[in-house]
Amino acid sequence: MSFSHKHLIDITEYSADDLMLMLETAEKFKQVNERRIKQVPTLKGFTVVNMFNEPSTRTRSSFEIAEKRLSANSLNFGGSSTSTVKGESLVDTVETLCAYKIDCIVVRDKHAGVPRKIADVSGVSVIDAGDGKHQHPTQALLDLYSIWEKKGSFDKLHVGVVGDIGHSRVCGSLIPALKIMGCEVTVIAPPTLMPARPDVLGADHVTYHLDEALPELDVVYMLRIQRERLEGAPYPSLREYNQLFGLTRERDRLMKPDALVCHPGPINRGVELDSFMADHPERSVILDQVYAGVLVRMAALYLLLGGSNDGFDA
């Protein structure tokens, strides 16, 4: 199957076949990552700029590891100054970077729409590593991969997304991606953490009661409470949030025997889920998601840049 995309900005621009190719390519790179020497010459000679204008640990580190394992040259660039993320100065910055004859920009920014603007002016491949409350497509891909690896298929899967729906860029990519792959999706949150129009996200069901939804779910995806993005107090306390919407040892008995637990990280233990559920040996795929981040980002870079096949079978 050929891959015709130049950018990874909006997950809705990708078909089910496109997403499946990403996952299958990530699976090939899993073999590379389990060797003693984990580097292949697939993107040797390519230059990738990591433009992180917002703090990140997991996303940035996994992109850097992915680039190194593909033998790409990388430049880490970015800062919190508004002069580098708005208006003309953003265009000037991007044009300066592109004068180095680079091949790809991986961008994370607190302002929604910045990756698209960079794609419009740069002429190089752009990967959205998270923009404001908008999208985070590689997070959605690693989530899909983790679910696919454990379940083997997306057919008839019912996924519940629980928590801070209104502030989540993870939802902006994950829910459309799940729908593209044929899953049934329920969003679960207190009313104060729901967007005004939750139907716009594309979910099949909306509920404010976790306990009622849990018995129906094959995958329970717990969102992080983003205290740094919240304005005001949308719930009385973190303790009350945990009692009503936290995934706890007590709620384990409400779940299907083979239901999975996902979380994009970092976890607020005792808030979204307790240690029993976070570390559950059968249910939790949270660390698998971290590993999948390297695999799918290798796959995205490889497919978007049209790298060589050298090293796959070494």
Number of C-alpha atoms within 10 A of each C-alpha: 6 8 12 11 13 17 22 24 26 18 22 16 10 16 13 15 14 16 18 17 18 24 24 15 18 25 18 14 24 19 13 21 18 9 10 7 9 15 18 22 17 23 24 17 13 18 19 24 21 22 20 22 20 18 14 12 8 15 20 19 13 20 24 22 17 25 26 19 22 25 18 22 17 18 14 12 14 18 14 13 10 11 12 17 21 12 12 11 13 18 18 13 15 20 15 12 17 18 9 9 11 20 19 25 29 23 25 26 23 17 16 16 17 22 24 19 15 23 21 12 14 21 14 19 21 26 28 26 26 30 23 18 19 19 24 27 27 27 26 25 28 26 28 23 26 24 23 14 14 13 16 10 13 18 11 11 19 19 26 27 24 26 26 27 25 19 22 24 21 22 26 24 24 26 25 21 24 23 18 17 19 16 20 20 22 21 28 26 23 19 15 13 20 20 16 10 8 15 12 9 16 17 21 15 14 17 16 18 15 20 15 10 19 22 16 18 22 22 24 24 23 23 25 23 21 12 11 6 11 13 7 7 9 13 13 8 11 15 14 12 19 17 15 16 23 23 27 19 15 9 15 17 11 15 18 14 12 13 20 23 23 23 23 19 14 12 18 15 15 18 20 27 24 18 14 16 22 23 15 16 9 12 19 20 21 23 16 17 23 20 16 26 28 27 29 30 27 27 24 23 26 21 20 18 19 14 17 14 12 13 14 14 9 7
